[in-house]
Amino acid sequence: MARKISNRHKTVATIAAWLVAFLIFFPILYTIITSFKSETEAIAGFNLIPSWTLESYSEVQSQYNYFKPFMNSVIISIGSTILALIVAVPAAWAMAFTPTKRTKDVLMWMLSTKMMPAVAVLFPIYLIFRDLGLLDSRVGITVMLMLINLPIVIWMLYTYFREIPVEILEAARMDGAGLWQEIWHVLTPMAVPGIASTMLLNIILAWNEAFWTIRLTTTNAAPLTAFISAFSSPQGLFWAKLSAASTLAIAPILIMGWFSQRQLVRGLTFGAVK
């Protein structure tokens, strides 16, 4: 009897999980479906059976060069992730293995910066970028995305590093390892799952960032988020074209997330079970 109840609970939980997953994925699914509609069909209203035309994709590619913002997104996302790791790995090492009384306060302060409305610092950031000649440049937006995601990267790496026994690092020091040898040759290989999941999450966050990319870029460094915004015009929203542009923008990150989900889950649960 208990086994039947347990099986019934598992079935209900599975159905509920699939239902929640479908509700979360449905907006993406409907965007993809809308991208294969004509503008007339898209404006007409809710319809899950389109005429399956590639007209919107053809017009998006003919009017706007998809490849350039795509490459900008790739370079900016990967570049900001690499820069963030270069800064975050030593910072997380210091906080995890040589903590002070203020370590937790510093961590909380860094995390609190993510809660500040971005628009509150838009004006000074814009002036700084203008004076440094970084407006509409890959270097500028890469540094900006690195800085806004750095608190999360440090927090995640700090959590992973805390799970590594300090005795291993002490043994490396006794064998003559220097500071950077300890970090790059001992600590980093042991935290590969955590570092990999942090990289994947940072790439996703940088890829999806819209506020700063739209306001600090125009044409040369505009990534796919700015590419999507180009389909909002004074004449109105072209839903089919907007959906096609959105599908082209999210497809690479969806594919990457799908193929790397095992590594992402492994990294996010790193150290959870002892």
Phi, psi and omega in degrees: 000315179297323180293322178296318178296319179297316178297322179295319178296319178297319179296314179298317180296321179295315179297317179297320179295317178295322179295314179297317179299320180294318179297322179290321184277342187302316178303322177293317179299317182291326175297316179297316179297317181297329181294341179263010177263163169280165180299325179296316179294320182295321181284333186300328179135196185293123180201119183268000181238087182281179177277356178056065176248148178261017183302316182295318179296320180296317181290322178299316182288326182285325182276327183228137179281106183293326188296321183295307176296331177297313179294324176298317179298317180297311183295316182293316182295311181291319180297316179293327179292316179297314178298319180297319180292322179300323179276320190283326183298308177297323180295314179294324177298314182297319182286329183278324188248345174227059184290156174237182179296333185262004184300311181294326177295320179295317178299316179294322178295317178299316180294326180295335179295336177288341181272351180283133178301129183298327182295339181293334181245011182299313184298308179296322178297317180298317180295319178297314180296322179296315183291330180270358180071030183257000178295137179055041176233146179296322180298313182298311183289331176295314178297320181297314180291327175299316184292319183287335179263352183302318179302319180293319180297315179296317179300314181295313180295321177302316179297317180292317182296329180296338181275352180272128181301129182293338180298329179294319179290323177296322177295322178295322178294320179295332178275003175098011180289135176278183183300308183288328174297320178298319182287309190274332185256345181243304185289310185300313178299327180286336183255022182305314179302316179293319179294320180297315179293325177295318177299313181298316180295319181294321177298316179297314180297317180292321180297322185271353182296126183243322187302306185284324182293324180288325186270341182251001178229160176230296182231310188295316185250011184295122177274193185291333177295321175288328177300319179293317184296341180293344182268007170258113187233168178300337179282351179121185179264130174263097193298317182295314179293319178298320178293321178295316178296319179296319179297316178296329182283321184271342184302312181299318182287329175294317180295316178299316179297323180295314183284339182253012184297325180295316178294323180294314179295320179298318180290321181291337178258010180300123179084002182286331181243127179247000000 
